[in-house]
């Protein structure tokens, strides 16, 4: 998955925190993560930067629950790691 920080404009449009998915592939794509999704959290932890997302995923076990915001709705997407 390739992600980037939210732009100031995206923050004004309602997304408060998270990172934007630019490209989805591998396990994330198979789980349903799509380009344009905003990854808001990993489990109960909020994500504020791409580095924080990587750190939280690295600390997780074999499956991680990504909190995704898509079209104004938030859903958890379970992603198998490795």
NUGURO-18347 format. One record per residue (C-alpha): residue number from 1; residue in three letters; x, y, z. Coordinates in pm, 1 decimal. Example, Ala and Ser with C-alpha at 12.3 -4.5 7.8 and 13.67 -1.06 7.14 Angstrom:
<rs>
<r><k>1</k><r>ALA</r><x>1230.0</x><y>-450.0</y><z>780.0</z></r>
<r><k>2</k><r>SER</r><x>1367.0</x><y>-106.0</y><z>714.0</z></r>
</rs>
This chain:
<rs>
<r><k>1</k><r>UNK</r><x>0.0</x><y>0.0</y><z>0.0</z></r>
<r><k>2</k><r>UNK</r><x>128.9</x><y>345.2</y><z>-89.2</z></r>
<r><k>3</k><r>UNK</r><x>-5.7</x><y>621.6</y><z>136.2</z></r>
<r><k>4</k><r>UNK</r><x>41.2</x><y>995.5</y><z>181.6</z></r>
<r><k>5</k><r>UNK</r><x>-54.4</x><y>1248.2</y><z>451.9</z></r>
<r><k>6</k><r>UNK</r><x>-382.1</x><y>1437.2</y><z>425.7</z></r>
<r><k>7</k><r>UNK</r><x>-358.6</x><y>1772.9</y><z>252.5</z></r>
<r><k>8</k><r>UNK</r><x>-487.9</x><y>2086.4</y><z>430.9</z></r>
<r><k>9</k><r>UNK</r><x>-776.7</x><y>2088.8</y><z>180.8</z></r>
<r><k>10</k><r>UNK</r><x>-871.8</x><y>1728.0</y><z>265.9</z></r>
<r><k>11</k><r>UNK</r><x>-864.9</x><y>1815.5</y><z>635.8</z></r>
<r><k>12</k><r>UNK</r><x>-1111.4</x><y>2100.8</y><z>567.6</z></r>
<r><k>13</k><r>UNK</r><x>-1338.4</x><y>1861.5</y><z>377.6</z></r>
<r><k>14</k><r>UNK</r><x>-1402.7</x><y>1654.2</y><z>687.8</z></r>
<r><k>15</k><r>UNK</r><x>-1115.5</x><y>1407.2</y><z>728.3</z></r>
<r><k>16</k><r>UNK</r><x>-952.4</x><y>1504.9</y><z>1059.0</z></r>
<r><k>17</k><r>UNK</r><x>-671.0</x><y>1249.9</y><z>1077.8</z></r>
<r><k>18</k><r>UNK</r><x>-535.6</x><y>962.6</y><z>876.5</z></r>
<r><k>19</k><r>UNK</r><x>-342.3</x><y>888.9</y><z>559.8</z></r>
<r><k>20</k><r>UNK</r><x>-474.3</x><y>861.0</y><z>204.7</z></r>
<r><k>21</k><r>UNK</r><x>-422.4</x><y>538.3</y><z>8.9</z></r>
<r><k>22</k><r>UNK</r><x>-267.5</x><y>625.0</y><z>-327.5</z></r>
<r><k>23</k><r>UNK</r><x>-216.0</x><y>265.7</y><z>-448.2</z></r>
<r><k>24</k><r>UNK</r><x>-339.6</x><y>-59.4</y><z>-300.5</z></r>
<r><k>25</k><r>UNK</r><x>-182.4</x><y>-396.7</y><z>-365.0</z></r>
<r><k>26</k><r>UNK</r><x>-109.2</x><y>-733.3</y><z>-208.4</z></r>
<r><k>27</k><r>UNK</r><x>-288.7</x><y>-826.9</y><z>111.8</z></r>
<r><k>28</k><r>UNK</r><x>-450.6</x><y>-484.7</y><z>151.0</z></r>
<r><k>29</k><r>UNK</r><x>-603.4</x><y>-497.6</y><z>-197.8</z></r>
<r><k>30</k><r>UNK</r><x>-727.0</x><y>-854.1</y><z>-139.4</z></r>
<r><k>31</k><r>UNK</r><x>-891.9</x><y>-732.2</y><z>182.4</z></r>
<r><k>32</k><r>UNK</r><x>-1071.2</x><y>-453.9</y><z>-5.4</z></r>
<r><k>33</k><r>UNK</r><x>-856.1</x><y>-146.2</y><z>63.9</z></r>
<r><k>34</k><r>UNK</r><x>-891.0</x><y>89.5</y><z>-234.2</z></r>
<r><k>35</k><r>UNK</r><x>-708.3</x><y>392.9</y><z>-368.5</z></r>
<r><k>36</k><r>UNK</r><x>-872.0</x><y>702.4</y><z>-222.0</z></r>
<r><k>37</k><r>UNK</r><x>-954.2</x><y>537.4</y><z>110.9</z></r>
<r><k>38</k><r>UNK</r><x>-839.0</x><y>720.7</y><z>423.2</z></r>
<r><k>39</k><r>UNK</r><x>-676.9</x><y>493.8</y><z>682.0</z></r>
<r><k>40</k><r>UNK</r><x>-787.5</x><y>652.3</y><z>1009.3</z></r>
<r><k>41</k><r>UNK</r><x>-656.8</x><y>392.2</y><z>1251.1</z></r>
<r><k>42</k><r>UNK</r><x>-503.1</x><y>55.1</y><z>1320.3</z></r>
<r><k>43</k><r>UNK</r><x>-718.0</x><y>-122.0</y><z>1576.5</z></r>
<r><k>44</k><r>UNK</r><x>-794.9</x><y>139.5</y><z>1843.8</z></r>
<r><k>45</k><r>UNK</r><x>-486.6</x><y>352.9</y><z>1763.3</z></r>
<r><k>46</k><r>UNK</r><x>-530.4</x><y>664.2</y><z>1548.0</z></r>
<r><k>47</k><r>UNK</r><x>-298.5</x><y>713.2</y><z>1249.3</z></r>
<r><k>48</k><r>UNK</r><x>-158.3</x><y>1060.2</y><z>1177.5</z></r>
<r><k>49</k><r>UNK</r><x>130.8</x><y>988.7</y><z>937.5</z></r>
<r><k>50</k><r>UNK</r><x>261.7</x><y>723.7</y><z>696.9</z></r>
<r><k>51</k><r>UNK</r><x>546.5</x><y>649.6</y><z>941.5</z></r>
<r><k>52</k><r>UNK</r><x>301.0</x><y>593.1</y><z>1225.4</z></r>
<r><k>53</k><r>UNK</r><x>94.9</x><y>357.3</y><z>1007.1</z></r>
<r><k>54</k><r>UNK</r><x>403.8</x><y>149.3</y><z>925.9</z></r>
<r><k>55</k><r>UNK</r><x>507.8</x><y>138.1</y><z>1291.9</z></r>
<r><k>56</k><r>UNK</r><x>162.0</x><y>23.4</y><z>1407.8</z></r>
<r><k>57</k><r>UNK</r><x>144.5</x><y>-246.0</y><z>1138.7</z></r>
<r><k>58</k><r>UNK</r><x>498.1</x><y>-365.5</y><z>1220.9</z></r>
<r><k>59</k><r>UNK</r><x>392.7</x><y>-410.0</y><z>1587.0</z></r>
<r><k>60</k><r>UNK</r><x>76.4</x><y>-602.1</y><z>1502.9</z></r>
<r><k>61</k><r>UNK</r><x>39.0</x><y>-976.3</y><z>1475.5</z></r>
<r><k>62</k><r>UNK</r><x>-65.6</x><y>-1179.0</y><z>1173.1</z></r>
<r><k>63</k><r>UNK</r><x>-383.4</x><y>-978.1</y><z>1115.8</z></r>
<r><k>64</k><r>UNK</r><x>-438.9</x><y>-605.3</y><z>1149.0</z></r>
<r><k>65</k><r>UNK</r><x>-772.4</x><y>-422.5</y><z>1162.0</z></r>
<r><k>66</k><r>UNK</r><x>-750.1</x><y>-105.9</y><z>953.1</z></r>
<r><k>67</k><r>UNK</r><x>-1014.5</x><y>158.7</y><z>1023.9</z></r>
<r><k>68</k><r>UNK</r><x>-1096.9</x><y>296.4</y><z>678.6</z></r>
<r><k>69</k><r>UNK</r><x>-1300.7</x><y>602.3</y><z>590.6</z></r>
<r><k>70</k><r>UNK</r><x>-1467.3</x><y>575.7</y><z>250.6</z></r>
<r><k>71</k><r>UNK</r><x>-1742.9</x><y>801.2</y><z>117.6</z></r>
<r><k>72</k><r>UNK</r><x>-1815.4</x><y>942.6</y><z>463.2</z></r>
<r><k>73</k><r>UNK</r><x>-1843.2</x><y>602.1</y><z>633.0</z></r>
<r><k>74</k><r>UNK</r><x>-1594.0</x><y>427.5</y><z>858.4</z></r>
<r><k>75</k><r>UNK</r><x>-1541.9</x><y>51.3</y><z>843.9</z></r>
<r><k>76</k><r>UNK</r><x>-1286.8</x><y>-191.5</y><z>982.4</z></r>
<r><k>77</k><r>UNK</r><x>-1106.1</x><y>-399.5</y><z>722.0</z></r>
<r><k>78</k><r>UNK</r><x>-910.8</x><y>-703.1</y><z>848.4</z></r>
<r><k>79</k><r>UNK</r><x>-582.8</x><y>-745.5</y><z>661.3</z></r>
<r><k>80</k><r>UNK</r><x>-364.2</x><y>-1057.6</y><z>691.2</z></r>
<r><k>81</k><r>UNK</r><x>2.5</x><y>-960.6</y><z>721.8</z></r>
<r><k>82</k><r>UNK</r><x>278.6</x><y>-1158.9</y><z>550.3</z></r>
</rs>
